[in-house]
Amino acid sequence: MSRFTLPPEDVLRVREKLVLDHFRDEVLQDWDATLSTFPHPHYELIAQMLVHDGEGDVREYYHDTRVAFPDQDHELIALRHSHDAVIVEFWLLGTHNGPLGKIPPTGSRHRTRMTAYFVFDEHENLVTERVYFDQLTILKQLVGGLDRRKPGDLLKLAQAVKGALSMAGSEPDPRLLNTAEPDLGD
C-alpha cells in the first residue's frame, strides 16, 4: 500500500471504533479500558512539548488532568482518516476544580478546540495520541471568569499567572524536536 493510499474500509472502521472507544473510556475515567487501546501508551502534547510514555506515566497524566478537571468531557467536531491515522477535531471542556500543574483552581469552565492524531503502525496498533491545542485559549478562559474586584479572585489571578509563568520555561521533550522532512517523492 502506498503511503498516500487509505487502507480498506474495514480497517478504517476498526480504527474509528478504537478511537471512539478511547474517547468514551477517557470520559468515563476507565483507565484500564483506555490504556488497553495501546500496546504501549504514548501521548504527545505538542502545545507543551511534553511526552507521556508508558503505562505509569500515562496513568499519572490521566490522574493529574482529572484532578484539575474532574468533569472533563468532549464534543466531537469531525473525524477523518489518513493512511496511518485517525484525526479527530473536538472541543475539550471541563471545570477547573483542582490544581493544573502549578496553576491553582479557579472554578472556571473552559471549552477549547483541539485536534488529536491517533497514529497507527503497520500492524494496526495504536502507537501515539498526538494532541494539538492552544494553551493560551485555556488559560484565558480559566482566569477570565475571575472577578478582579474581589480580593480573593485577584489573589487567584496572581497565583495563576505565577504558576503559568513558572511552567513556561520547561525544556521541550527532545523526542518532539527530532523531526525529518517527509519524502514526498518526485
C-alpha positions in Angstrom: 0.0 0.0 0.0 1.3 3.4 -1.0 1.8 5.9 1.9 -0.9 8.1 0.2 -3.5 5.3 -0.2 -6.1 4.8 2.5 -6.4 1.3 4.0 -9.5 -0.8 3.2 -12.9 0.4 4.6 -12.9 -2.4 7.2 -9.6 -1.3 8.6 -10.8 2.3 8.8 -13.9 1.3 10.7 -11.9 -0.8 13.2 -9.6 2.2 13.8 -12.5 4.5 14.1 -14.2 2.3 16.7 -11.0 2.0 18.7 -10.6 5.8 18.8 -14.3 6.4 19.7 -14.0 3.8 22.5 -10.8 5.5 23.7 -12.6 8.9 23.9 -15.6 7.3 25.7 -13.4 5.5 28.2 -11.5 8.7 29.0 -14.7 10.5 29.8 -15.8 7.5 32.0 -12.3 7.6 33.6 -12.0 3.9 32.9 -8.2 4.0 32.7 -7.7 0.2 32.2 -10.0 0.3 29.2 -8.4 3.4 27.8 -4.9 2.1 28.2 -5.9 -1.2 26.6 -6.3 0.7 23.3 -2.4 0.9 23.1 0.1 -1.9 23.2 2.4 0.8 24.8 0.6 4.0 25.9 2.2 7.1 24.4 0.9 10.7 24.4 2.5 13.7 22.8 1.1 17.1 23.9 2.5 19.5 21.3 1.4 22.7 22.9 3.5 21.9 26.0 6.1 19.9 24.1 5.6 17.0 26.6 5.6 13.3 26.1 3.9 10.9 28.5 5.3 7.4 27.7 4.4 4.1 29.2 1.5 3.0 31.4 2.7 4.6 34.6 3.4 7.9 33.1 0.1 8.0 31.2 -1.9 7.0 34.3 -0.2 9.9 36.1 -1.2 12.2 33.3 -4.8 11.0 33.4 -4.8 11.4 37.2 -3.4 15.0 37.1 -5.8 16.2 34.4 -8.8 14.7 36.2 -7.8 16.3 39.5 -7.7 19.6 37.6 -10.9 18.9 35.6 -12.9 16.2 37.3 -15.8 16.7 34.9 -13.7 16.7 31.7 -15.7 15.9 28.6 -15.5 16.4 24.9 -17.7 17.3 21.9 -16.7 15.7 18.6 -16.5 18.1 15.7 -15.0 15.9 12.9 -13.3 12.6 12.4 -11.0 11.9 9.4 -8.8 9.2 8.2 -5.3 9.2 6.8 -3.2 6.4 5.6 -1.8 5.9 9.1 -4.0 7.8 11.5 -7.5 8.8 12.6 -7.6 12.6 13.0 -10.2 14.0 15.4 -11.2 17.6 15.9 -13.1 18.1 19.2 -14.0 20.6 21.9 -12.4 19.7 25.3 -14.3 21.1 28.2 -14.2 21.0 31.9 -14.4 22.9 35.2 -11.1 23.9 36.8 -11.7 22.5 40.3 -8.2 21.3 41.1 -4.6 22.4 40.5 -3.4 22.3 36.9 0.3 21.9 37.4 1.3 25.0 39.3 -1.9 26.8 38.4 -4.4 26.8 41.4 -8.0 26.0 40.7 -10.1 28.9 39.5 -13.5 27.3 39.4 -13.9 28.5 35.8 -15.0 26.3 32.9 -13.2 26.0 29.6 -14.2 24.9 26.1 -11.1 24.5 23.9 -10.9 23.4 20.3 -8.3 20.7 19.8 -7.1 18.2 17.3 -5.7 14.7 18.1 -3.9 12.4 15.8 -4.3 8.7 16.7 -1.3 7.2 14.8 -1.2 3.5 13.9 1.7 1.3 12.9 1.9 -1.1 10.0 0.3 -3.8 12.2 -2.7 -1.5 13.0 -1.6 -0.9 16.6 -2.3 2.5 18.1 1.2 3.8 18.8 0.6 7.5 19.6 -2.0 10.0 20.5 -0.6 13.4 19.4 -2.7 16.3 20.7 -2.6 19.9 19.4 -4.2 22.8 21.2 -3.5 26.4 22.2 -2.6 26.7 25.9 -3.4 30.4 26.0 -7.0 29.7 25.0 -7.4 27.5 28.0 -5.6 30.0 30.4 -7.7 32.9 29.2 -10.9 31.0 30.0 -9.6 29.8 33.4 -8.7 33.3 34.6 -11.3 35.2 32.5 -14.1 34.1 34.9 -12.4 35.7 37.9 -13.9 38.9 39.3 -11.0 41.3 39.5 -13.0 43.4 42.0 -12.8 40.6 44.6 -9.6 40.3 46.6 -9.8 36.5 46.7 -10.1 36.4 42.9 -7.3 38.8 42.4 -5.1 36.5 44.5 -6.1 33.5 42.4 -5.3 35.5 39.3 -1.8 36.4 40.5 -1.2 32.8 41.6 -2.4 31.5 38.2 -0.2 33.9 36.3 2.8 33.0 38.5 2.0 29.3 38.1 1.7 29.6 34.3 5.0 31.5 34.0 6.8 29.0 36.2 5.7 26.2 33.9 6.5 28.1 30.7 10.3 27.7 30.9 10.5 23.9 30.8 12.6 22.2 28.2 10.8 20.5 25.3 11.0 16.8 25.2 13.8 16.0 22.7 11.7 13.3 21.1 9.4 16.1 19.7 12.4 18.1 18.4 14.0 15.4 16.2 11.8 15.7 13.1 12.6 15.0 9.5 11.1 16.4 6.3 8.9 13.8 4.7 9.9 12.1 1.5 7.1 13.2 -0.9 8.7 11.6 -3.9 9.1 13.4 -7.2 
